[in-house]
Amino acid sequence: MGTSGKLEKAQIIILNGNHENTTIDCKFNPNSYTLEKSVNYGELKATGSGASVQQFVDGNAERLSMELFFDTTDEVDSAKSVDKVDVREQYTKYIDLLLSVDGELHAPPVCRFVWGKGIDFTALVHSANKQFTKFLPSGVPVRARVSIVFQEFKTADYHKSEVSPESTDKTKVWTVSEGDTLWLIASEEYSDPAHWRTIAEHNNLENPRDIQAGQKLELPPL
């Protein structure tokens, strides 16, 4: 059965921070994408025997990965400035925003990858590998491939309703995991990333970025 109309173009939308509502239009849709989900199990040894039991620990965030293709060669003849055909200026610098610490958030921004009605994925960008494959005689790149991995981002409301019945009426202890930031922890616990200051002050953290995996932070009630 055939379908009418053009295939909708994929978009990446920045959801917060200094570049909130900035949209990165994908001129060419990805040829394929991969969704990956995993869980962690701990192994418990039975005393006095070689037997072990696998016990569920937690689930990892889902990951969406794909290759994006950007090209400005069809604009070379009509462009009035080099920046108009520089694929870095037109496209890939916006990918960099998703991996850079935002001055307002003290962390990279959250984004959405949207492709018609097929995908609507709220995430943080875990990694992006850029490869430039075509150049003007001056060396300015006009074509790029970007292998990008999005890591699922869930709001604190989701975690409260689906994962944990606890509320924020008492002090809790948060064990820092690799990739955690005070902004993300505040968003998870208090539904507001601005409360990173509450966590920093309560734990006497002079540098909000200076937290390490395995470190324990107290999360006070608001």
C-alpha positions, 0 to 999 in steps of 0.5 A: 500500500502506498502513502501520500505526501513527503516523508517528514524531516527529523529535528533535534530541539533544545529544551532548556538553557541559553539555547532553549527552543533552538531547532536543528533541522536534519536536511537528510533523514537517517537511514536507520536508527538503533534503540538499546536498553539494558539492566544491571544485575548483582551476583549474590554468593550463597555462603558455603557453596559455589552457587550464586543468585542474580538479583536485579539492581537497576535499569539503565537509561535507553539509548538511541543511536544513528548517523546523521548526514549534513551537506551544503554543496547545493548552496555553493554557487549561490552563497554570498559568504563562506559561512553559508556553505561551511557545514560546521557553521550551518549544522555541526556547531549546533550538535556541539551545543548539546555536548557543551556545559550551558552557562545557565544550567551548569550542565549540557541541555536536554533535547528532543529528537523528533521524527514525524510520529515515529520517534519522540525521544527526550534525551541528553546527548551521550556522544557525537563523532563528526567526520567531514568528508568533502571540502572546498578548495579553501579547505572549508568542509561542506559535507559531514557525517555525525554518529550520535548517541542520545541517552534517555532523560526522564523527568523527576515526576516520571521517577516519582510515579514509576520508580520511587514512592518516596517524597522529599519530606526528609533528607536523603542520600544520593550516591553519585554515578558517572555522568551525574551533575548537581543540575540533573540530581536536582531535576530528578529529586526536586523537579527543578534543576535550579535547586542545584544550589540547595544541594551545593550549599547543604553539602558545602560544595564550593565548585558545583562541578566538582563531584565524583562517582561514588561520592555521597550527597545529602539531599535536604527537604525543601 
